[in-house]
Amino acid sequence: MAKKTPKNSIETRTKTKKKQIILLLGLFLLFAVVETYLFIRVNKPLNQDIAASVNGKSITKEQLDWWYKISVIPEYKEIISKQDFLVTSLISQEILLQEAKKNNVQATKDEVEKLVGIFIIEQGLTPSEFEKSLKERGLNLDDAKKSFETRVIITKLLANKNIYPEKENDFFGEKNKAFQDYISNLTNNSEIKIFYENINPVILKSFEKTSDKVCNENMPIMRLYTASWCDKCNETQAIFINSTKELLKEGKIEAYVWNLDTGDNFLTLEKENGVPDEELQLFKKYSPDSFAPLTLLGCKYKKVGFIGDNEEEEFKAIIKKFGGE
């Protein structure tokens, strides 16, 4: 089941100005950041090969991989993740291509060839040097032409809407208000679904996946159940708090650290008098032998037992999934 998520909790942007600039450094990347979206978070996709869908049309993982490869140069892939790229570029591209199709906007072979030629000249390359640079990235001239065909189509669509660059070849910058208004309007009137778990699947080693849906999927809840007698719970608690604090601050998740003896939630200033009954029921369900600590992430992933240094990266990777990263 998919539910609409409030804008302020699912709004996805690059984290720094540097990230926005680097997004424009890819050889064929089309867009800067579109400021706001309303997406639908889908937790259990029917097809694991789908990364997203736009107005019912799928963007497959294979397509995402291809566009990511051709658009983000290797040295920036540590900064721009596939998920960043999907949200800030590829979804917008698909929306514009759908709009172009509605308006019967197409690219001719001559238009594509001309744009490729102009690009090669502007880069100060010969055709053979250009093909060599593509080959070094595992690409070929047909890949480049496919990307430039998309650029031609979108450029023609924008021209039909009287949207022109403020500077030469700068249609897509965030300062181009006409473009940003146009794509924002299209985006806000589109049904966009993102299958986060399909983009970079988490490889589970110590955690296990439950068969349950995400509880409270509008604001996923991360839970840790500890006990006073459990000395090693302190290490698990420290890792839990450190791993969740940024997403908590950003308002993307909720988190509880329940002490089963005192009933206190360590993440609140006030001292609770007891663990709420619904929280205890979850503990009993996912730790039937009442063993602590229990880490329960959105009712979707659980680990009964300690979390140490070896499990920390796996834990963080799962947490990031819930935060839409």
N, C-alpha and C positions, 0 to 999 in steps of 0.2 A: 504494500500500500504506500502511495506517495502522498505527502502532505506539503502544501505550500509553506515555506519557511519565511518568517518575518524578514523584511529587507535588512534591518540592522544586524541580524544574526548571520545571514548568508551572503551579505555583500562582500565580494571578493576583490581585493585590490592587491597590487604589488606592494611590498612592505616599505620600499624606499624609493626616493627619486632616482637613485642609481639604477634600480631595477627597471624603471620605466624607460630610461635612456637605453639600457642594454637591449630591451625588447626591440628597439628600432635598429640595432646593429646587425641583426641577422640578414643574410644575403637577400632573402625574398620576403621578409616579414612585412605584413601589410598594415598592422594597426598598432596604435598606442592603446592605453587603457581606456575602456569605456567605463564611466564612473560608477553607475549603479545598475544592478540587475535584480530581478526576482526569479530565482531558480526553484526548481522542485528537486528535493533530495530524494533519491531512490535508493533504498537500502537492500533490496533483493531483486536485482534485474533478472529478467527471464533469459537473457542471453549474455554470457560472460564475455563475448567479443565486442560488446557495445560500450563505448566510453561515454557517450552522451546522445541525446536526441533533440532536434530542433523542429518544432511543429510537426512531430511525427516522423521526421527523417533521421535515420541513425547516422552518427559519426562513429565508425568502428575504431577499435584499438589500432588496427593496421593503418587506417587513415591518419589517426593521431600520430602514430610513430613516424609515418612518412612526412607529414607536414612539419613535425618537430625537427626531424633530421635536416630538412631542406631550409628551415627558417631560423633555427637557433644554432649559431656557430659553436663548435665543440667547447671552446674555452669558457663559454658562458652557461653551459648546461648545469653547472653546480649552483648557479644563481637563479636560473629560470627553469623550474621544474616542468614536467609535462602537464601537470595540473594547472600551473600558472598560465602556460601557453594556451591550453584548451580554453580557459576562462577568459583570458584577456585578448585572444586573437582568433582562434579557430571557430569559436561559436559565432562571433561577430561576422567572420567571413562567410559562414554558412547562411546566416540571416540575409546578408547582402546578396549572395548568389541566388537565394530563393526569390528575393525581390526582383533581381535582374531577370530571372526566368518568367516571372509574372508580367514583366514589362517587355518581354521578347528581346532582351539585350543580349547580343552574342559577340564573340570576337572572331575576326577573320584571320586566316593564316598569315596574310601580309601584315596585319596589325601586330601580331605576336612577333613575327620575324623582325619587324622594325624596332620594337621595344627591346628585344634581345640585343640587337645591334647597337642601339643607343647606350644600353647598359654597359656593354663590353667597352665601348669607346670611352665612356665616362670613368670607367675603372682603370683606364690606361693599359688595357690588355689586348693581346692579339686573340683571334678566335681559338687558336691552339692552346694558348696560355689559359684561356677561360675554361676550355674543356679539361685541361690538366687539373686546374683547381677544383673542378667538380669531381673529377675522378678521385682526388685525394680525400674527398668527403664521402666516397661511395655513391656518387651521383653521376648522371650523364646529361647530355644536352636535352634529351626528351623530358627529363625531370624539370630542367630549368624552363623549358617551353610551357610545360603544364602550369607551372607557377606564374609565369608571365601572362598566360592566357587568363588566369583568374584576375590578375591585376588589370588587364585590359577591360575585362567585363565590368569590374567594379568601378573603374575610372569612367567608363562610358555611362554607367548607371548614374553616378554622381553628377556627371555633366548634364544629363537629362533632367536632373533635379536642381540644376543651377548651383551646384556646390563645386567650388573651384579652390585650388590650393592658395594659401596666402603667399607661400614661397614655392618656387618650382619643385615639382614632385613631392610636395608636402601636403597631401590630401588628409592624411590620417593623424596628424599631430593633435595633442590635447588642446592646443590653442586655436584650432580650427573649430570655432563654435558651431558653425552651420553643420559640419560633419558630425560633431559630437551630439548635437540635438537630434539629427536625423537618425543616427544609429541607436541612440538611447530610446527614441520613440519606437523604433522597430523592435528593439529588444524587449521593452516593457510590454509590448503587445504580442510577444511570442511565448509559446510554451516550451520551456527549456528544462530538460531533465539531465542531471549529471549522475553517472553511475560511479561514485567515488571508489568503491571497492574494486572496480575493474581496471582502473587506470594504472596503479602500481600495487598489485596485490601483496598483502603482507604475508610473509612466509612464517607460519607459526611453528615454534619449537617448544616453548614451555607453556604458552597459553593454549587454550582450546576454544573452539568456536561452539557456541550454544546453537540450538535449533530455533531460538526465539528471535522475534523481531526486536528492533531497537526500542527500548521503552523511553517514552517522552522524546521522540525523535526531533521535535522542534528545538529542543535544548538537551542534547545527550548528557546523561548523568554518569560520572565516573565515581565508583564507590570503593572504599577500602574498609574492611572490617578487621579490627585488631583486638588485642586483649592485654591487660596489664601484666599477666604472668608470662607473656611472650617476649623474651628479650630481643630476639632477632626481628621482631615486628618493627622495631625502631628504624632499622635500615630500610625495610620495605616502605615504611611511612615517609622517610626522607626522600626516597626516590619518587614516590607517588606525588608528594607535594611539589618537588622540584620540576617534575615532568608536566604537571597540569597547570602551574601558576600562570604561564603566559596566556594560554587559551582561556583560563578563568578571567584574567584581566581584560581580555578582548571580548568577553561575553559570549564565547562560542560554545562553552560547556558549563555544566554545574559539577561540583565535586563534593563528596562527603567523606570524612574519615571518622568512622564510628568506633568508639571503644565499647566493646560488648559488656565490660564490667561496670563502668561508670555511666554509660549511656551518653557520654559527651561526644559532640562532633568537634574535632580539633580545628576545623576550618572556620569556626565562628567565634566571635569574641565572647558571647554569652555562654554560660555553662548549662547544657541541657540536662534534664533530670532522668532521661531514659531514651533508649533508641525507639523511635516510632514503630508501631506494630507492623506497618507495611514494609518498613526497612528490615525488620527481623524476619518477616516471611520470606523476603528475597534471600537473606542469608541462609535460612534453612533449606530453601529450594536449591541453591547453587553450591552449598556445602552441607550435604545431608548428614555428614558425620560431625557437624558443628566444629570443624577444624578451622583455626585461624592461623595466619591471616588469609582472608579471601579478598582478592582483587576482582571486581566486577565492572566491566567497561561497557556501559550502555546496554546491559543485559545481553550483549552480543558475544563478548569474549570474557573468559574467566580464567583465573589461576588460583588454585588452592595451594597455599604454601608461600615460601619466602620469595621475594624478588631481590636478587643481588646484581652485581655488576654484569654478569653474563646475560641476564634477562632484561637489562635496562634499555638497550637499543630496540629490542622487540616491543617492549612496553611503549616507548616513545613513538614508534612507528604506528602502532594501533591508535594511540591518542591523537596523532596528527590526522588520521583518517576521519575521526569524528569532528575535528576542527576544520575539515575541508581544505587541508593543505596537501 
